[in-house]
Amino acid sequence: MKKYQTDFKLKVVKSFMAGDGRAKLLARQWSVPEEKIRTWVSHYRLHGIDGLRPKRSTYSAQFILFFRPSSSEHYGSDDICSGGT
């Protein structure tokens, strides 16, 4: 699947909203699937520029180490069945 830069998506969306053409025409003009344009416009209307930005959820090493349970917090299946006693 091809990824598009936020600036490019915004250009296409602004073009659509300015009435430069319908999604089908703009899809041919910008070489983008028509459905992508409709999705971008919808996301832009709902969330503004943030709706066009990538939604990557990468965690820093510091975050992972902070929230990773230590080995002492792990329970065996016997502990769970017996109520941990």
Biotite code that builds the C-alpha atoms (Angstrom):
import biotite.structure as struc

atoms = struc.array([
    struc.Atom([0.000, 0.000, 0.000], chain_id="A", res_id=1, res_name="MET", atom_name="CA", element="C"),
    struc.Atom([1.370, 3.389, -0.994], chain_id="A", res_id=2, res_name="LYS", atom_name="CA", element="C"),
    struc.Atom([1.846, 6.001, 1.734], chain_id="A", res_id=3, res_name="LYS", atom_name="CA", element="C"),
    struc.Atom([1.192, 9.672, 1.090], chain_id="A", res_id=4, res_name="TYR", atom_name="CA", element="C"),
    struc.Atom([2.758, 12.647, 2.843], chain_id="A", res_id=5, res_name="GLN", atom_name="CA", element="C"),
    struc.Atom([0.485, 14.822, 4.979], chain_id="A", res_id=6, res_name="THR", atom_name="CA", element="C"),
    struc.Atom([1.275, 17.902, 2.856], chain_id="A", res_id=7, res_name="ASP", atom_name="CA", element="C"),
    struc.Atom([0.219, 16.074, -0.295], chain_id="A", res_id=8, res_name="PHE", atom_name="CA", element="C"),
    struc.Atom([-3.036, 14.876, 1.277], chain_id="A", res_id=9, res_name="LYS", atom_name="CA", element="C"),
    struc.Atom([-3.797, 18.409, 2.444], chain_id="A", res_id=10, res_name="LEU", atom_name="CA", element="C"),
    struc.Atom([-3.186, 19.778, -1.058], chain_id="A", res_id=11, res_name="LYS", atom_name="CA", element="C"),
    struc.Atom([-5.606, 17.262, -2.546], chain_id="A", res_id=12, res_name="VAL", atom_name="CA", element="C"),
    struc.Atom([-8.235, 17.870, 0.155], chain_id="A", res_id=13, res_name="VAL", atom_name="CA", element="C"),
    struc.Atom([-7.997, 21.661, -0.230], chain_id="A", res_id=14, res_name="LYS", atom_name="CA", element="C"),
    struc.Atom([-8.347, 21.244, -3.983], chain_id="A", res_id=15, res_name="SER", atom_name="CA", element="C"),
    struc.Atom([-11.486, 19.145, -3.491], chain_id="A", res_id=16, res_name="PHE", atom_name="CA", element="C"),
    struc.Atom([-12.988, 21.565, -0.979], chain_id="A", res_id=17, res_name="MET", atom_name="CA", element="C"),
    struc.Atom([-12.229, 24.565, -3.207], chain_id="A", res_id=18, res_name="ALA", atom_name="CA", element="C"),
    struc.Atom([-14.379, 22.961, -5.880], chain_id="A", res_id=19, res_name="GLY", atom_name="CA", element="C"),
    struc.Atom([-11.538, 22.289, -8.301], chain_id="A", res_id=20, res_name="ASP", atom_name="CA", element="C"),
    struc.Atom([-13.255, 19.052, -9.236], chain_id="A", res_id=21, res_name="GLY", atom_name="CA", element="C"),
    struc.Atom([-15.046, 16.024, -7.940], chain_id="A", res_id=22, res_name="ARG", atom_name="CA", element="C"),
    struc.Atom([-13.180, 13.119, -6.374], chain_id="A", res_id=23, res_name="ALA", atom_name="CA", element="C"),
    struc.Atom([-13.140, 11.180, -9.643], chain_id="A", res_id=24, res_name="LYS", atom_name="CA", element="C"),
    struc.Atom([-11.533, 14.018, -11.596], chain_id="A", res_id=25, res_name="LEU", atom_name="CA", element="C"),
    struc.Atom([-9.022, 14.811, -8.851], chain_id="A", res_id=26, res_name="LEU", atom_name="CA", element="C"),
    struc.Atom([-8.151, 11.130, -8.546], chain_id="A", res_id=27, res_name="ALA", atom_name="CA", element="C"),
    struc.Atom([-7.061, 11.123, -12.183], chain_id="A", res_id=28, res_name="ARG", atom_name="CA", element="C"),
    struc.Atom([-5.324, 14.495, -11.871], chain_id="A", res_id=29, res_name="GLN", atom_name="CA", element="C"),
    struc.Atom([-3.327, 13.548, -8.747], chain_id="A", res_id=30, res_name="TRP", atom_name="CA", element="C"),
    struc.Atom([-2.959, 9.804, -9.565], chain_id="A", res_id=31, res_name="SER", atom_name="CA", element="C"),
    struc.Atom([-4.639, 8.779, -6.323], chain_id="A", res_id=32, res_name="VAL", atom_name="CA", element="C"),
    struc.Atom([-7.495, 6.302, -5.836], chain_id="A", res_id=33, res_name="PRO", atom_name="CA", element="C"),
    struc.Atom([-10.848, 8.084, -5.665], chain_id="A", res_id=34, res_name="GLU", atom_name="CA", element="C"),
    struc.Atom([-11.716, 6.374, -2.377], chain_id="A", res_id=35, res_name="GLU", atom_name="CA", element="C"),
    struc.Atom([-8.529, 7.760, -0.775], chain_id="A", res_id=36, res_name="LYS", atom_name="CA", element="C"),
    struc.Atom([-9.634, 11.307, -1.602], chain_id="A", res_id=37, res_name="ILE", atom_name="CA", element="C"),
    struc.Atom([-13.072, 10.705, -0.095], chain_id="A", res_id=38, res_name="ARG", atom_name="CA", element="C"),
    struc.Atom([-11.477, 9.237, 3.040], chain_id="A", res_id=39, res_name="THR", atom_name="CA", element="C"),
    struc.Atom([-9.019, 12.126, 3.397], chain_id="A", res_id=40, res_name="TRP", atom_name="CA", element="C"),
    struc.Atom([-11.795, 14.701, 2.989], chain_id="A", res_id=41, res_name="VAL", atom_name="CA", element="C"),
    struc.Atom([-13.918, 12.926, 5.583], chain_id="A", res_id=42, res_name="SER", atom_name="CA", element="C"),
    struc.Atom([-11.021, 12.690, 8.050], chain_id="A", res_id=43, res_name="HIS", atom_name="CA", element="C"),
    struc.Atom([-10.123, 16.339, 7.447], chain_id="A", res_id=44, res_name="TYR", atom_name="CA", element="C"),
    struc.Atom([-13.699, 17.475, 8.076], chain_id="A", res_id=45, res_name="ARG", atom_name="CA", element="C"),
    struc.Atom([-13.870, 15.502, 11.320], chain_id="A", res_id=46, res_name="LEU", atom_name="CA", element="C"),
    struc.Atom([-10.387, 16.073, 12.736], chain_id="A", res_id=47, res_name="HIS", atom_name="CA", element="C"),
    struc.Atom([-8.724, 18.850, 10.742], chain_id="A", res_id=48, res_name="GLY", atom_name="CA", element="C"),
    struc.Atom([-5.064, 18.434, 9.812], chain_id="A", res_id=49, res_name="ILE", atom_name="CA", element="C"),
    struc.Atom([-4.623, 15.759, 12.502], chain_id="A", res_id=50, res_name="ASP", atom_name="CA", element="C"),
    struc.Atom([-6.979, 13.531, 10.535], chain_id="A", res_id=51, res_name="GLY", atom_name="CA", element="C"),
    struc.Atom([-4.470, 13.451, 7.688], chain_id="A", res_id=52, res_name="LEU", atom_name="CA", element="C"),
    struc.Atom([-1.409, 12.714, 9.795], chain_id="A", res_id=53, res_name="ARG", atom_name="CA", element="C"),
    struc.Atom([-0.073, 9.161, 10.221], chain_id="A", res_id=54, res_name="PRO", atom_name="CA", element="C"),
    struc.Atom([-1.266, 7.363, 13.325], chain_id="A", res_id=55, res_name="LYS", atom_name="CA", element="C"),
    struc.Atom([1.825, 5.496, 14.381], chain_id="A", res_id=56, res_name="ARG", atom_name="CA", element="C"),
    struc.Atom([1.949, 4.309, 17.947], chain_id="A", res_id=57, res_name="SER", atom_name="CA", element="C"),
    struc.Atom([5.607, 3.633, 18.540], chain_id="A", res_id=58, res_name="THR", atom_name="CA", element="C"),
    struc.Atom([6.853, 3.581, 22.079], chain_id="A", res_id=59, res_name="TYR", atom_name="CA", element="C"),
    struc.Atom([10.225, 4.771, 23.267], chain_id="A", res_id=60, res_name="SER", atom_name="CA", element="C"),
    struc.Atom([12.558, 2.315, 24.985], chain_id="A", res_id=61, res_name="ALA", atom_name="CA", element="C"),
    struc.Atom([12.152, 4.297, 28.196], chain_id="A", res_id=62, res_name="GLN", atom_name="CA", element="C"),
    struc.Atom([8.362, 3.933, 28.050], chain_id="A", res_id=63, res_name="PHE", atom_name="CA", element="C"),
    struc.Atom([8.562, 0.182, 27.400], chain_id="A", res_id=64, res_name="ILE", atom_name="CA", element="C"),
    struc.Atom([11.020, -0.405, 30.237], chain_id="A", res_id=65, res_name="LEU", atom_name="CA", element="C"),
    struc.Atom([8.920, 1.651, 32.642], chain_id="A", res_id=66, res_name="PHE", atom_name="CA", element="C"),
    struc.Atom([5.664, -0.202, 31.961], chain_id="A", res_id=67, res_name="PHE", atom_name="CA", element="C"),
    struc.Atom([7.021, -3.704, 31.341], chain_id="A", res_id=68, res_name="ARG", atom_name="CA", element="C"),
    struc.Atom([6.144, -5.937, 34.288], chain_id="A", res_id=69, res_name="PRO", atom_name="CA", element="C"),
    struc.Atom([9.090, -7.310, 36.226], chain_id="A", res_id=70, res_name="SER", atom_name="CA", element="C"),
    struc.Atom([9.506, -11.063, 36.552], chain_id="A", res_id=71, res_name="SER", atom_name="CA", element="C"),
    struc.Atom([8.328, -10.906, 40.186], chain_id="A", res_id=72, res_name="SER", atom_name="CA", element="C"),
    struc.Atom([4.922, -9.663, 39.015], chain_id="A", res_id=73, res_name="GLU", atom_name="CA", element="C"),
    struc.Atom([4.270, -12.722, 36.853], chain_id="A", res_id=74, res_name="HIS", atom_name="CA", element="C"),
    struc.Atom([2.132, -15.447, 38.344], chain_id="A", res_id=75, res_name="TYR", atom_name="CA", element="C"),
    struc.Atom([2.080, -19.070, 37.359], chain_id="A", res_id=76, res_name="GLY", atom_name="CA", element="C"),
    struc.Atom([-1.198, -20.737, 36.400], chain_id="A", res_id=77, res_name="SER", atom_name="CA", element="C"),
    struc.Atom([-1.276, -22.525, 39.808], chain_id="A", res_id=78, res_name="ASP", atom_name="CA", element="C"),
    struc.Atom([-1.211, -19.147, 41.589], chain_id="A", res_id=79, res_name="ASP", atom_name="CA", element="C"),
    struc.Atom([-4.152, -17.853, 39.600], chain_id="A", res_id=80, res_name="ILE", atom_name="CA", element="C"),
    struc.Atom([-6.270, -20.974, 40.182], chain_id="A", res_id=81, res_name="CYS", atom_name="CA", element="C"),
    struc.Atom([-5.562, -21.055, 43.913], chain_id="A", res_id=82, res_name="SER", atom_name="CA", element="C"),
    struc.Atom([-6.248, -17.358, 44.349], chain_id="A", res_id=83, res_name="GLY", atom_name="CA", element="C"),
    struc.Atom([-2.557, -16.485, 44.649], chain_id="A", res_id=84, res_name="GLY", atom_name="CA", element="C"),
    struc.Atom([-2.078, -18.048, 48.091], chain_id="A", res_id=85, res_name="THR", atom_name="CA", element="C"),
])
